[in-house]
Amino acid sequence: MFTCKQVSHSLSKEDYAKLSFTKRFFLQLHVKLCFLCGRFNRQVMDGQDMCRHFKQYEATNCQCAPELQEVQKDELKALLAAQSAKSSEG
């Protein structure tokens, strides 16, 4: 069985999903049963789950944003400079 310190240390070192089955099982068991560290470490585990799912989503669903051509970049810079000059006058 894990102590609260060991659970927190294991969760801070790496994603709990990458741990061996037995270590992950006892870690989850401790987090479910421990009234001292359970809530905090459950939130850490949920955060790791969210990050893992977002990485997977980003890798499969997100397309690379199109790059602006140099002419478009120059036009945008000029527009920003004009807006900046206008706001500093007034």
Residue, then its C-alpha position, 0 to 999 in steps of 0.5 A: m500500500f502507498t503512503c500519501k507522500q508516495v502517491s503524491h510523489s508518483l503522480s508528480k513524477e509522471d502520468y499515472a496511466k504510464l505506471s504498471f498495472t499493479k502500481r496504478f491499481f494500488l495508487q487508485l485504490h489509495v486515492k479512493l480510500c484516503f480521506l487525507c490526500g484523496r481529493f487533491n490527488r483525484q484532481v491531479m489524476d483528472g488533470q492528467d487525464m484531461c491533458r492526455h485526452f487533449k494531446q490525443y485530440e490535438a494530434t488527430n483533429c487539429q489542422c495546422a493553421p495556414e501561414l500568411q504570405e509576406v505581403q499579408k504580413d506587411e499589410l497587417k503590420a501597417l494596419l496595426a501601426a496605423q491603429s497604434a498611432k491613432s490611439s496614441e494621438g487621441 
